[in-house]
Amino acid sequence: MQFLVYILAYPLLWLISVLPFRIFYWFSDCVYLLVYYVIGYRRKVVRANLALALPHLSDAERKKTEKKFYQHMCDMFLEMIKTMSISAEEMEKRFHVTNIDLILDYAKKGKSVILVASHYASYEWLLTINPKIGFQGVAVYKKLANPYFDRLIRKIRSKYNTELIPTKQAIPLMAQNQREGKLSLYGLASDQSPKLDRIFHSSKFMGVEVPVHTGAEMLAKKYDLSVVLVKVKKVKRGYYEATFVSLADNPKDFEDFKITEMYLNEVEKQIYEAPEYYLWTHKRWKHKQ
């Protein structure tokens, strides 16, 4: 059954990917109407999250943010499909990196990096930076239940030669690369809720006390990896801008969880600035205290 679903869906996904951008975003508008008004995908979760994280907004303002979020979410996931056929030249115009030299300097120093990102703006197109960074880019991701779609997602996300590895393989790979002296940049999104058996620290995120992921900080200290945050900004529809921010060159010099707190603070700033571009469908605050 999983293979049948994949076989039926793949031609449609390819057709979507080759649509001219004007028609592509018209199609995204249609998907938004279906997802938001007809299906109501996770609408209760989104409203609860917005009310909890943005209590300073009025009901009308949160409703406006909610609709803008769904429009952006549809764009973003369809843009991931667009990656199947988009040219390198077109991608260069649509996803601009403002300060790639910061990453290149780490490569020149022979220092591997953990790149911490968040589910904000276009985290999918972040994978297109790999040819520019001077490292082997490694993206840590969660495997999909359907092995055929998992393979497709891996193919799409690795188009720019980024190596995708499931979460469980991250530590063995880091250990191996350290032994072999192989420079790498490891990309992790660390802003979602951790599993209950992996909770080591809680902190305020958007004003709410919640368990937080500390894996990036722990791995950085264990393998002496510099920690860099990447902040993606949506400039306009279909165009994004990424900026790198150095958090910790020598992570062992920081007290435990300090780097994690710094990361969360930066993510919060982005969300407050333009909350419609954060991924509100995740149950981020389900274990709030």
SEBA-911778 format. One record per residue (C-alpha): residue number from 1; residue in one letter; chain; z, x, y. Coordinates in nm, 4 decimals. Example, Ala and Ser with C-alpha at 12.3 -4.5 7.8 and 13.67 -1.06 7.14 Angstrom:
BEGIN
+-----+------+-------+----------+----------+----------+
|  nr | rest | kette |       c3 |       c1 |       c2 |
+-----+------+-------+----------+----------+----------+
|   1 |    a |     A |   0.7800 |   1.2300 |  -0.4500 |
|   2 |    s |     A |   0.7140 |   1.3670 |  -0.1060 |
+-----+------+-------+----------+----------+----------+
END
This chain:
BEGIN
+-----+------+-------+----------+----------+----------+
|  nr | rest | kette |       c3 |       c1 |       c2 |
+-----+------+-------+----------+----------+----------+
|   1 |    m |     A |   0.0000 |   0.0000 |   0.0000 |
|   2 |    q |     A |   0.0857 |   0.2826 |   0.2421 |
|   3 |    f |     A |  -0.2526 |   0.4436 |   0.1794 |
|   4 |    l |     A |  -0.4314 |   0.1094 |   0.2281 |
|   5 |    v |     A |  -0.2605 |   0.0564 |   0.5639 |
|   6 |    y |     A |  -0.3627 |   0.4059 |   0.6676 |
|   7 |    i |     A |  -0.7251 |   0.3602 |   0.5587 |
|   8 |    l |     A |  -0.7486 |   0.0340 |   0.7525 |
|   9 |    a |     A |  -0.5809 |   0.1723 |   1.0647 |
|  10 |    y |     A |  -0.7513 |   0.5112 |   1.0947 |
|  11 |    p |     A |  -1.0976 |   0.3875 |   1.2104 |
|  12 |    l |     A |  -0.9319 |   0.1766 |   1.4811 |
|  13 |    l |     A |  -0.7247 |   0.4711 |   1.5994 |
|  14 |    w |     A |  -1.0331 |   0.6892 |   1.6202 |
|  15 |    l |     A |  -1.2235 |   0.4257 |   1.8174 |
|  16 |    i |     A |  -0.9333 |   0.3991 |   2.0611 |
|  17 |    s |     A |  -0.9296 |   0.7748 |   2.1053 |
|  18 |    v |     A |  -1.2966 |   0.7953 |   2.2104 |
|  19 |    l |     A |  -1.2825 |   0.5147 |   2.4665 |
|  20 |    p |     A |  -1.3673 |   0.6205 |   2.8250 |
|  21 |    f |     A |  -1.0463 |   0.6438 |   3.0248 |
|  22 |    r |     A |  -1.1180 |   0.3367 |   3.2379 |
|  23 |    i |     A |  -1.1608 |   0.1208 |   2.9273 |
|  24 |    f |     A |  -0.8815 |   0.3090 |   2.7494 |
|  25 |    y |     A |  -0.6240 |   0.2083 |   3.0106 |
|  26 |    w |     A |  -0.7599 |  -0.1463 |   3.0257 |
|  27 |    f |     A |  -0.6956 |  -0.1593 |   2.6520 |
|  28 |    s |     A |  -0.3443 |  -0.0220 |   2.7125 |
|  29 |    d |     A |  -0.2821 |  -0.3078 |   2.9567 |
|  30 |    c |     A |  -0.3796 |  -0.5545 |   2.6843 |
|  31 |    v |     A |  -0.1474 |  -0.3832 |   2.4376 |
|  32 |    y |     A |   0.1330 |  -0.4060 |   2.6944 |
|  33 |    l |     A |   0.0860 |  -0.7831 |   2.7281 |
|  34 |    l |     A |   0.1009 |  -0.8171 |   2.3508 |
|  35 |    v |     A |   0.3970 |  -0.5846 |   2.2975 |
|  36 |    y |     A |   0.6061 |  -0.7155 |   2.5872 |
|  37 |    y |     A |   0.5295 |  -1.0854 |   2.6163 |
|  38 |    v |     A |   0.4231 |  -1.1829 |   2.2635 |
|  39 |    i |     A |   0.6019 |  -0.9471 |   2.0230 |
|  40 |    g |     A |   0.8930 |  -0.8639 |   2.2525 |
|  41 |    y |     A |   0.9338 |  -0.5254 |   2.0822 |
|  42 |    r |     A |   1.3009 |  -0.4187 |   2.1076 |
|  43 |    r |     A |   1.3351 |  -0.6089 |   2.4339 |
|  44 |    k |     A |   1.7033 |  -0.6846 |   2.3698 |
|  45 |    v |     A |   1.7727 |  -0.3151 |   2.3083 |
|  46 |    v |     A |   1.5902 |  -0.2130 |   2.6259 |
|  47 |    r |     A |   1.7736 |  -0.4690 |   2.8404 |
|  48 |    a |     A |   2.1113 |  -0.3712 |   2.6988 |
|  49 |    n |     A |   2.0378 |  -0.0018 |   2.7590 |
|  50 |    l |     A |   1.9223 |  -0.0601 |   3.1152 |
|  51 |    a |     A |   2.2273 |  -0.2739 |   3.1961 |
|  52 |    l |     A |   2.4600 |  -0.0097 |   3.0522 |
|  53 |    a |     A |   2.2950 |   0.2979 |   3.2009 |
|  54 |    l |     A |   2.1840 |   0.1548 |   3.5367 |
|  55 |    p |     A |   2.4586 |  -0.0896 |   3.6441 |
|  56 |    h |     A |   2.3982 |  -0.0037 |   4.0111 |
|  57 |    l |     A |   2.0592 |  -0.1794 |   3.9998 |
|  58 |    s |     A |   2.0261 |  -0.5508 |   4.0567 |
|  59 |    d |     A |   1.8990 |  -0.7799 |   3.7810 |
|  60 |    a |     A |   1.5639 |  -0.8012 |   3.9590 |
|  61 |    e |     A |   1.5394 |  -0.4225 |   3.9874 |
|  62 |    r |     A |   1.6207 |  -0.3744 |   3.6193 |
|  63 |    k |     A |   1.3613 |  -0.6362 |   3.5248 |
|  64 |    k |     A |   1.1016 |  -0.4505 |   3.7293 |
|  65 |    t |     A |   1.2007 |  -0.1217 |   3.5633 |
|  66 |    e |     A |   1.1821 |  -0.2887 |   3.2221 |
|  67 |    k |     A |   0.8234 |  -0.4029 |   3.2734 |
|  68 |    k |     A |   0.7160 |  -0.0674 |   3.4139 |
|  69 |    f |     A |   0.8743 |   0.1033 |   3.1148 |
|  70 |    y |     A |   0.6778 |  -0.1047 |   2.8642 |
|  71 |    q |     A |   0.3560 |  -0.0353 |   3.0513 |
|  72 |    h |     A |   0.4280 |   0.3367 |   3.0460 |
|  73 |    m |     A |   0.5341 |   0.3320 |   2.6805 |
|  74 |    c |     A |   0.2040 |   0.1746 |   2.5768 |
|  75 |    d |     A |   0.0130 |   0.4322 |   2.7822 |
|  76 |    m |     A |   0.2080 |   0.7195 |   2.6314 |
|  77 |    f |     A |   0.1659 |   0.6260 |   2.2665 |
|  78 |    l |     A |  -0.2027 |   0.5514 |   2.3147 |
|  79 |    e |     A |  -0.2374 |   0.8860 |   2.4943 |
|  80 |    m |     A |  -0.1066 |   1.0498 |   2.1781 |
|  81 |    i |     A |  -0.3970 |   0.8852 |   1.9944 |
|  82 |    k |     A |  -0.6306 |   1.0016 |   2.2711 |
|  83 |    t |     A |  -0.5339 |   1.3578 |   2.1769 |
|  84 |    m |     A |  -0.7496 |   1.3167 |   1.8647 |
|  85 |    s |     A |  -1.0704 |   1.3474 |   2.0675 |
|  86 |    i |     A |  -0.9858 |   1.4631 |   2.4201 |
|  87 |    s |     A |  -1.1458 |   1.7922 |   2.5263 |
|  88 |    a |     A |  -0.9423 |   2.0965 |   2.6236 |
|  89 |    e |     A |  -1.0951 |   2.0813 |   2.9736 |
|  90 |    e |     A |  -0.9927 |   1.7192 |   3.0245 |
|  91 |    m |     A |  -0.6424 |   1.7863 |   2.8955 |
|  92 |    e |     A |  -0.6088 |   2.0800 |   3.1341 |
|  93 |    k |     A |  -0.6755 |   1.8434 |   3.4253 |
|  94 |    r |     A |  -0.4325 |   1.5797 |   3.3023 |
|  95 |    f |     A |  -0.1359 |   1.7916 |   3.1920 |
|  96 |    h |     A |  -0.0561 |   2.0671 |   3.4401 |
|  97 |    v |     A |   0.2155 |   2.3321 |   3.3993 |
|  98 |    t |     A |   0.3557 |   2.4504 |   3.7319 |
|  99 |    n |     A |   0.5301 |   2.7743 |   3.6292 |
| 100 |    i |     A |   0.4005 |   2.9062 |   3.2975 |
| 101 |    d |     A |   0.4979 |   3.2590 |   3.4112 |
| 102 |    l |     A |   0.8620 |   3.1812 |   3.3360 |
| 103 |    i |     A |   0.7786 |   3.1452 |   2.9666 |
| 104 |    l |     A |   0.5392 |   3.4410 |   2.9661 |
| 105 |    d |     A |   0.8181 |   3.6607 |   3.1038 |
| 106 |    y |     A |   1.0344 |   3.5806 |   2.7997 |
| 107 |    a |     A |   0.7465 |   3.6788 |   2.5718 |
| 108 |    k |     A |   0.7067 |   4.0094 |   2.7571 |
| 109 |    k |     A |   1.0793 |   4.0771 |   2.7116 |
| 110 |    g |     A |   1.0501 |   4.0086 |   2.3384 |
| 111 |    k |     A |   1.2907 |   3.7152 |   2.3591 |
| 112 |    s |     A |   1.2363 |   3.3977 |   2.1569 |
| 113 |    v |     A |   1.3127 |   3.0664 |   2.3249 |
| 114 |    i |     A |   1.4519 |   2.7248 |   2.2450 |
| 115 |    l |     A |   1.2695 |   2.4747 |   2.4640 |
| 116 |    v |     A |   1.4772 |   2.1607 |   2.5145 |
| 117 |    a |     A |   1.2906 |   1.8485 |   2.6162 |
| 118 |    s |     A |   1.3747 |   1.4815 |   2.6504 |
| 119 |    h |     A |   1.2012 |   1.1545 |   2.5698 |
| 120 |    y |     A |   1.0745 |   1.1264 |   2.9238 |
| 121 |    a |     A |   0.7242 |   1.0839 |   3.0698 |
| 122 |    s |     A |   0.4725 |   1.2512 |   2.8363 |
| 123 |    y |     A |   0.6712 |   1.4394 |   2.5754 |
| 124 |    e |     A |   0.3752 |   1.4011 |   2.3360 |
| 125 |    w |     A |   0.1353 |   1.6017 |   2.5527 |
| 126 |    l |     A |   0.3892 |   1.8826 |   2.5829 |
| 127 |    l |     A |   0.2415 |   2.0188 |   2.2607 |
| 128 |    t |     A |  -0.0742 |   2.1113 |   2.4506 |
| 129 |    i |     A |   0.1009 |   2.4042 |   2.6214 |
| 130 |    n |     A |   0.0997 |   2.6201 |   2.3077 |
| 131 |    p |     A |  -0.2184 |   2.8215 |   2.3866 |
| 132 |    k |     A |  -0.0662 |   2.9293 |   2.7202 |
| 133 |    i |     A |   0.2817 |   3.0476 |   2.6282 |
| 134 |    g |     A |   0.2437 |   3.3823 |   2.4482 |
| 135 |    f |     A |   0.4570 |   3.2626 |   2.1559 |
| 136 |    q |     A |   0.4002 |   3.0793 |   1.8322 |
| 137 |    g |     A |   0.5015 |   2.7297 |   1.9342 |
| 138 |    v |     A |   0.7133 |   2.5396 |   1.6811 |
| 139 |    a |     A |   0.7941 |   2.1713 |   1.7291 |
| 140 |    v |     A |   1.0839 |   2.0236 |   1.5314 |
| 141 |    y |     A |   1.0186 |   1.6614 |   1.4430 |
| 142 |    k |     A |   1.1399 |   1.3759 |   1.2233 |
| 143 |    k |     A |   0.9093 |   1.2927 |   0.9336 |
| 144 |    l |     A |   0.7555 |   0.9455 |   0.9126 |
| 145 |    a |     A |   0.8211 |   0.7287 |   0.6081 |
| 146 |    n |     A |   0.4490 |   0.6770 |   0.5473 |
| 147 |    p |     A |   0.3211 |   1.0177 |   0.4243 |
| 148 |    y |     A |  -0.0375 |   0.9413 |   0.5319 |
| 149 |    f |     A |   0.0566 |   0.8573 |   0.8891 |
| 150 |    d |     A |   0.2955 |   1.1522 |   0.8861 |
| 151 |    r |     A |   0.0031 |   1.3774 |   0.7982 |
| 152 |    l |     A |  -0.2056 |   1.2190 |   1.0756 |
| 153 |    i |     A |   0.0683 |   1.2670 |   1.3346 |
| 154 |    r |     A |   0.1050 |   1.6296 |   1.2252 |
| 155 |    k |     A |  -0.2698 |   1.6760 |   1.2617 |
| 156 |    i |     A |  -0.2751 |   1.5216 |   1.6093 |
| 157 |    r |     A |   0.0293 |   1.7120 |   1.7320 |
| 158 |    s |     A |  -0.0910 |   2.0441 |   1.5893 |
| 159 |    k |     A |  -0.4355 |   2.0231 |   1.7527 |
| 160 |    y |     A |  -0.3295 |   2.2973 |   1.9925 |
| 161 |    n |     A |  -0.1989 |   2.5181 |   1.7072 |
| 162 |    t |     A |   0.1623 |   2.4143 |   1.7450 |
| 163 |    e |     A |   0.3462 |   2.4465 |   1.4140 |
| 164 |    l |     A |   0.5287 |   2.1247 |   1.3241 |
| 165 |    i |     A |   0.8313 |   2.1450 |   1.0983 |
| 166 |    p |     A |   1.0720 |   1.8737 |   0.9782 |
| 167 |    t |     A |   1.4281 |   1.8975 |   1.1061 |
| 168 |    k |     A |   1.5652 |   2.0279 |   0.7753 |
| 169 |    q |     A |   1.3298 |   2.3270 |   0.7823 |
| 170 |    a |     A |   1.4179 |   2.4425 |   1.1330 |
| 171 |    i |     A |   1.7133 |   2.6666 |   1.0477 |
| 172 |    p |     A |   1.5457 |   2.8478 |   0.7528 |
| 173 |    l |     A |   1.2377 |   2.9127 |   0.9692 |
| 174 |    m |     A |   1.4442 |   3.0492 |   1.2592 |
| 175 |    a |     A |   1.6331 |   3.2775 |   1.0219 |
| 176 |    q |     A |   1.3092 |   3.4033 |   0.8688 |
| 177 |    n |     A |   1.1435 |   3.4628 |   1.2066 |
| 178 |    q |     A |   1.4487 |   3.6527 |   1.3265 |
| 179 |    r |     A |   1.4448 |   3.8782 |   1.0189 |
| 180 |    e |     A |   1.0739 |   3.9453 |   1.0652 |
| 181 |    g |     A |   1.1001 |   3.9915 |   1.4424 |
| 182 |    k |     A |   0.8498 |   3.7127 |   1.5042 |
| 183 |    l |     A |   0.8584 |   3.5733 |   1.8569 |
| 184 |    s |     A |   0.8635 |   3.1954 |   1.8646 |
| 185 |    l |     A |   0.9258 |   2.9064 |   2.1000 |
| 186 |    y |     A |   1.1099 |   2.6203 |   1.9296 |
| 187 |    g |     A |   1.0732 |   2.2792 |   2.0898 |
| 188 |    l |     A |   1.3493 |   2.0213 |   2.0399 |
| 189 |    a |     A |   1.4149 |   1.6821 |   2.1988 |
| 190 |    s |     A |   1.7930 |   1.6596 |   2.2210 |
| 191 |    d |     A |   1.8693 |   1.3465 |   2.4224 |
| 192 |    q |     A |   1.8993 |   1.0851 |   2.1460 |
| 193 |    s |     A |   2.2009 |   0.9775 |   1.9405 |
| 194 |    p |     A |   2.3024 |   1.2172 |   1.6591 |
| 195 |    k |     A |   2.3887 |   1.1041 |   1.3078 |
| 196 |    l |     A |   2.7566 |   1.0263 |   1.2597 |
| 197 |    d |     A |   2.8045 |   1.3205 |   1.0217 |
| 198 |    r |     A |   2.6548 |   1.5584 |   1.2810 |
| 199 |    i |     A |   2.8826 |   1.4747 |   1.5735 |
| 200 |    f |     A |   3.0590 |   1.7795 |   1.7174 |
| 201 |    h |     A |   3.0909 |   1.6838 |   2.0816 |
| 202 |    s |     A |   3.0905 |   1.3800 |   2.3107 |
| 203 |    s |     A |   2.9971 |   1.3703 |   2.6754 |
| 204 |    k |     A |   2.9101 |   1.1303 |   2.9539 |
| 205 |    f |     A |   2.5395 |   1.0493 |   2.9606 |
| 206 |    m |     A |   2.4284 |   0.8089 |   3.2318 |
| 207 |    g |     A |   2.7959 |   0.7396 |   3.2988 |
| 208 |    v |     A |   2.8762 |   0.6431 |   2.9390 |
| 209 |    e |     A |   3.0775 |   0.8523 |   2.6918 |
| 210 |    v |     A |   2.8572 |   0.9102 |   2.3852 |
| 211 |    p |     A |   2.8141 |   1.1602 |   2.1009 |
| 212 |    v |     A |   2.5519 |   1.4189 |   2.1923 |
| 213 |    h |     A |   2.3229 |   1.6553 |   2.0058 |
| 214 |    t |     A |   2.4543 |   2.0125 |   2.0160 |
| 215 |    g |     A |   2.2105 |   2.1653 |   1.7679 |
| 216 |    a |     A |   1.9930 |   2.3401 |   2.0271 |
| 217 |    e |     A |   2.2930 |   2.5160 |   2.1794 |
| 218 |    m |     A |   2.4386 |   2.6132 |   1.8406 |
| 219 |    l |     A |   2.1069 |   2.7539 |   1.7197 |
| 220 |    a |     A |   2.0526 |   2.9405 |   2.0467 |
| 221 |    k |     A |   2.3884 |   3.1131 |   2.0080 |
| 222 |    k |     A |   2.3408 |   3.1865 |   1.6378 |
| 223 |    y |     A |   1.9953 |   3.3415 |   1.6751 |
| 224 |    d |     A |   2.0295 |   3.4718 |   2.0333 |
| 225 |    l |     A |   1.7563 |   3.2497 |   2.1751 |
| 226 |    s |     A |   1.7134 |   3.1887 |   2.5458 |
| 227 |    v |     A |   1.7399 |   2.8215 |   2.6397 |
| 228 |    v |     A |   1.4760 |   2.6705 |   2.8661 |
| 229 |    l |     A |   1.4474 |   2.3087 |   2.9768 |
| 230 |    v |     A |   1.1071 |   2.1516 |   3.0351 |
| 231 |    k |     A |   1.0894 |   1.8623 |   3.2780 |
| 232 |    v |     A |   0.7785 |   1.6455 |   3.2673 |
| 233 |    k |     A |   0.6879 |   1.4353 |   3.5689 |
| 234 |    k |     A |   0.4355 |   1.1518 |   3.5739 |
| 235 |    v |     A |   0.2168 |   1.2174 |   3.8767 |
| 236 |    k |     A |   0.0023 |   0.9062 |   3.8310 |
| 237 |    r |     A |  -0.1409 |   0.7110 |   3.5409 |
| 238 |    g |     A |  -0.2783 |   0.9563 |   3.2847 |
| 239 |    y |     A |  -0.1672 |   1.2666 |   3.4788 |
| 240 |    y |     A |   0.1491 |   1.4703 |   3.4227 |
| 241 |    e |     A |   0.3163 |   1.7834 |   3.5493 |
| 242 |    a |     A |   0.5529 |   2.0060 |   3.3506 |
| 243 |    t |     A |   0.8044 |   2.2489 |   3.4996 |
| 244 |    f |     A |   1.0238 |   2.4956 |   3.3112 |
| 245 |    v |     A |   1.3879 |   2.5500 |   3.4093 |
| 246 |    s |     A |   1.5872 |   2.8410 |   3.2684 |
| 247 |    l |     A |   1.9285 |   2.7218 |   3.1449 |
| 248 |    a |     A |   2.0709 |   3.0218 |   2.9594 |
| 249 |    d |     A |   1.9205 |   3.3679 |   2.9071 |
| 250 |    n |     A |   2.2239 |   3.4816 |   2.7097 |
| 251 |    p |     A |   2.3700 |   3.1680 |   2.5506 |
| 252 |    k |     A |   2.6627 |   3.3502 |   2.3888 |
| 253 |    d |     A |   2.8027 |   3.4092 |   2.7378 |
| 254 |    f |     A |   2.8559 |   3.0338 |   2.7860 |
| 255 |    e |     A |   3.1582 |   2.8404 |   2.6659 |
| 256 |    d |     A |   3.0910 |   2.5925 |   2.3889 |
| 257 |    f |     A |   2.8965 |   2.2814 |   2.4916 |
| 258 |    k |     A |   2.8386 |   2.4055 |   2.8472 |
| 259 |    i |     A |   2.4639 |   2.4468 |   2.7875 |
| 260 |    t |     A |   2.4484 |   2.0995 |   2.6346 |
| 261 |    e |     A |   2.6204 |   1.9562 |   2.9432 |
| 262 |    m |     A |   2.3761 |   2.1370 |   3.1734 |
| 263 |    y |     A |   2.0825 |   1.9970 |   2.9795 |
| 264 |    l |     A |   2.2145 |   1.6393 |   2.9922 |
| 265 |    n |     A |   2.2779 |   1.6650 |   3.3661 |
| 266 |    e |     A |   1.9156 |   1.7642 |   3.4263 |
| 267 |    v |     A |   1.7868 |   1.4797 |   3.2086 |
| 268 |    e |     A |   2.0039 |   1.2339 |   3.4010 |
| 269 |    k |     A |   1.8534 |   1.3479 |   3.7318 |
| 270 |    q |     A |   1.5055 |   1.2692 |   3.6056 |
| 271 |    i |     A |   1.6039 |   0.9287 |   3.4755 |
| 272 |    y |     A |   1.7759 |   0.8271 |   3.7991 |
| 273 |    e |     A |   1.4714 |   0.9395 |   3.9964 |
| 274 |    a |     A |   1.2246 |   0.7248 |   3.7979 |
| 275 |    p |     A |   1.3958 |   0.5361 |   3.5117 |
| 276 |    e |     A |   1.0786 |   0.3587 |   3.3981 |
| 277 |    y |     A |   0.9556 |   0.6762 |   3.2283 |
| 278 |    y |     A |   1.2495 |   0.7184 |   2.9901 |
| 279 |    l |     A |   1.2285 |   0.5921 |   2.6301 |
| 280 |    w |     A |   1.4664 |   0.2959 |   2.6506 |
| 281 |    t |     A |   1.3745 |   0.1519 |   2.3089 |
| 282 |    h |     A |   1.5982 |   0.4010 |   2.1270 |
| 283 |    k |     A |   1.9557 |   0.2921 |   2.0560 |
| 284 |    r |     A |   2.0922 |   0.5869 |   2.2502 |
| 285 |    w |     A |   2.4282 |   0.4284 |   2.3305 |
| 286 |    k |     A |   2.5010 |   0.2658 |   1.9921 |
| 287 |    h |     A |   2.8021 |   0.4931 |   1.9337 |
| 288 |    k |     A |   2.9408 |   0.4753 |   2.2864 |
| 289 |    q |     A |   3.3149 |   0.5278 |   2.3196 |
+-----+------+-------+----------+----------+----------+
END
